[in-house]
């Protein structure tokens, strides 16, 4: 009887089976592409990428980077023969006299330029603009272009310093009671520094544009051309922080449970949500190569690492790049992230133009 009762007794309620969400598609599944790996520890130097140089030598890729002292480094990654591995070398282009050191860099096929900020004998931070030729075997002798840089402003953007219109361009904060941003420029061969003031806080975008920054970007933004003075008003909600590049604006609305990140064209068209929760943009520059928005998010599952995704504005789809990544960064065309630490540190560099 007991056996019979056990067989007919109603079984306890079981929770309904929860459907497993589909895995997020990855960049590697969508495109036939793979990153180029760079050792993060070269010749005893741990380095951080700053700018991948275009038009490198025929048998190597080259980066400008920095070390913990703020020195400017030239890092070459030469692929080896099959089975022999590659060979990476690092050359110190310019030593820093103190932190933060090199804060911005730019390059053409013929030369590089950089701004180095360091403390003077009174502890005040002063900045200088340097340049050096690119040569077949690396970088040539540095030349001081000017010490008349003003109080340099940088945002970590690839446009903090840029070659354009036969000159070099950067921003500085005016020494005045009113908040004024100075657009400064100098000919590539040197000369007097030209200064044009713009009331408020501004950030450099791709030449010739400046975009409003800081509190001036809450509830909308402005874009202005430095060559003609004409501008564009970008409209947004009162609670939306609006950060713009020349072709896209990033609208961020913060909340207790994270933030919503939308991208929109400066004229208000093409608005799309690219992230919700605790994801943030990898780069201060919006909409890389006019198509991609790299994002990083730290979750309980990733621990000390971050999950890196790439939102494709054309396909309106997010693609997984890496899980448990370390540090991240980008320039105008490349995305990079690290794995490992110390002598096992590796930088993985993805050329976004290969996906477009």
N, C-alpha and C positions, 0 to 999 in steps of 0.2 A: 504494500500500500504506500509506504514511504517513497519507494522508487517511482510509482505511478504519479504520486503527487508532485514529485520533483519535475517530472516530464511535462505535466500540464500546467504547472504554475506559471503565471505570466512573467516573461523576462523583463528586467528593469529597463526603463527608457534609456535609449542611447542617443547621444546628440547627433543631429543630422550631419552627414559628411560635408565638410567644407571644400569647395572646389579650389584647387591649387591655382593661383593666378599664373597666367602665362609668363614665361621668362621674357625679360626685356630684350629686344633685338640688339645685337652688338654692331659696332662699326665694322668689325672684321667679317661678320656674316653679310652685311649689306654691300661692302666694297671689297674689292680684291686689293687690299692695301695692308701694310704692316709698318710699325714704327721702326725708326733707326735707333739703335741702342748706343748710348755714350757712357763710358765709365765715369762715375762721379768722383773718383779718386784717381788723380793723374799726377805722377811724379811727386807724390807726397802732398798734393794740394787737393782739398775738397772745394769744388767750385759750383757756382750756380749760373745757369744760362741767363744771358741778357738779350742777345740778338744773334740769330743765325745769319751769317754773311752770304749774300747771293754771289753768284759768279765766282765760286771758289776754284782752286786748282783742279786739274783734270782727274786727279787721283785721290782727292780728299774732300771732306766737308769741314768747315771751320765755323767756330762760334766765338763771339765775344762774351765773356763772363766775368764774374767777380769772385773773390774769395772772402773769408771772414774778416779780413783786414780792410776790405774795400778796394783792393788793387784791381786794375783792369787786366784781364787775362785774354790771351789769344789761344784757343784750344783747337787743335787739329785732330781729326779722327780719320786715320788712313786704314781702309780695309786691307787685310792681309790676304795671302794666297789661301786657297781652300785648305782647311785643316790647320792653318797656322794662326788663325785669329787676327784681330786687327791691332793696330798700334796707335795709341793716342798720345799726344804730346801737348805740353802747356808752356807758354812763354809769357812772362810778365811784361806787358806793354808799358804800364805806368804804375809805380808804387804810390800808395796813398799816404798822406801825412797824418792820417787819423780818420776815424769813422765820422760820417757815413761813407766817405770815399767817393767812388764813382756812382753817380745817381742817375745818369742818363747817357745813352749812346745812340749814334746814328751812323749810317754807312752808305756809300755808293760803291760802284765797281772800282773806283780809283782811290778812295780815301775813306778814313773813318774819323769820327769826332766824338768827344765825350766831355761831360761836365763833371769835375771832381770838386766835392765840397768837404772841407776839412777845417779844424779849429786853428785860429791864429794864436799868437803868443798871449793874447788876452782872453782866450777861450771862446771868442766869437767865431761862428761858422762863416767862412768865406768861400766863394766858388770861383773857379777858373774854367775857361773853355779851351780845350786842346784839340789838335788835329794831327794826323799822321798818314802818310801814303800807304796804300796797299801794294805790296811787292810780291814777286813770284814765290819767295820763301817765307812770307809772313807779313809783318807790319814794320814799316820803316821808323825812322827817328821822329819822336813826338815834337811838335812845335806849339808853343803857347800862342793861341789866337787872340785872346783877350782876357783880362781880369775884370773888365767892366761888365759883369754879368748881372748885377743887381742881386736882390734876395731871391734866389732861384726857387721856383715852384715846380714840384714834380708830383705826379699821381701814380707812377708806375706804368704809365702809358707808353707805348712805342712812339708816340708823337710828342713826348716831353721835349725832345730835341729832334729836329728834322732838317734834312737838306731840301730846299725848294727855292725856285726863282733865283738861282745862282747865289744863294746865301744859306746861312744856318739860322734857325729860328727856335726860340724858347720863351718861356714866360717867367716873370718875376713879380714880386709884391712891392708896390711903391711904398716908400717911406713917407707916409702922409697920414693925417688923421682920418681921412676918408678911405674907404676900401677901394683901391684901384689896382687893377692887374695890368702890368706892363708887357706888351708884346715887343720883344727885343730881337734884333736881327743884325747880322754882320755878313759881309761878303766872304766867300770861301777862302779868299786869299788874305783876309784881314782888313783892317781899316777901322773907321769909326763905327760905333754901335748905334743903330737907329732905334728909337724908343717911341712907341705909341701907347698911350694909356687908354684903358677901358674900365669904366666905373663898374665896380662889383667884383665878384669872384668868377674866374673863367678857367677852363681847361682846354688844352690844345687838342684839336681833332686833325684829321688828314688835311693838309694844306688845301685851301687857304682858310679853313674854318676854325673858329673858337666856339666852345659850348659853355653855357653858364654852369656854375658849380656851387657846391655848398648849399647854404640856406636859400640862395637864389634859384635853386632847382626844385624847391618844394611847391607843388601845384602848377607846374609848367616849367618851361625852359626857353632859352633863346639861343639861336645860332647866329653868328656874325662872320662875314668875310673880312679877313684882315687886309685884303688887297683893294677892296672897293668900299668897305664900310656898310654894305647892304646886309640886312638881317632877315631871319625867319623866326616867328613866334611859334612855339610848340605848346599846345594846350593839353592840360591834364587835370585830373581831379584834385581837390584841395589837399587830400592826404597822400598824394602820389609823388614820391621822389623821382625826379625826371633827369636822367643822365643820358647825354646824346653823343653820338659820333656824327660823321658827316652824312650818313645814310640811314641810321637807325637810332631810336631812342629806347632806353630801358626804363620802364615804370615799375617802381617798387612800392608795395603797400605792406607795411609791417603790422603784425597782429600777435596776440599772445601765443598762438599755435604756429607761428612761423610767418612766412611772407609769401605774397603772390608776386611773381615777376612776369611782366608782359613786355613784349617788344612791339614797337609801332614805328611807322615811317614819320619823319618830321612833319609831313602834311596831314597826319592823323589817319592815314590809310594803313591797311594790312596788319591791324592789331591782333596779336596772338599771345596766349599764355604759354610760357616756356617752362615755368617751374612753380610749384606750390610746396610750402613746408619750410624746410631749413636749407634748401639748396641756395647757393650764391654763385655769382659769376666768377669765373677764373680770371678774366681780364677786365680792366677798367674800360677797355675799348669795346664798343657794342657791335655785334653782328660782323664777325671776322669774315673777310673776303666777301662781304655783302650776302652771307648765307648761313654761317654757323654761329651758335652761341654756346661756348663751353661752360659747363656747370660742375661744381663740386659740392658734395654733401657729406657731412659727418653724421653717422648713426651709431646706435648701440652695437649693431652688428659689425661695423667696421673698426670699432675700437679707436686707436689713435690714428688710423688711416681715414681716407675719404674715398667716396665713390665718385668717379669722374664720368660724366655723360656729355654727349654732344647733341645739341638740339639743331636739327636741320630745318631752317626756316622755309625752304622750298617745299619739302615733303611734309612739313608740320609733324615731325616725328622725332622722339628722343632716342638716341642710340648709346648703349653702354660702351665706355672706353676702357675703364679699369676699376677694379675694386681694391680696397686697402692700399690705395696710393698714398705717398707721402706728401711732398710739396708739389705744387702745380704752377704753371706759368704759360705765357704765350707771347708771341710777337704778332706782326700783322698777318702772317700766313701760317704760322706753325703753333701747335699745342704741344706742351711737354709736361711730364709728371715723373716723379721719382719712385723707386722701390729700393728697399734695403737701407742700410746705414753704414757709416764709416767706410772701410775699404771695400764693402760690398754694395755701396751706393751705385745705382744705375739711373741715368736719365733716359727716358723713352720719348722720342721726338716724332710727332706725326705731322706730315706736310698736308695741310687742309686742301691745297690746290689739287692734290692727287684724287680727292673725293668729289670735287666740283664738276 
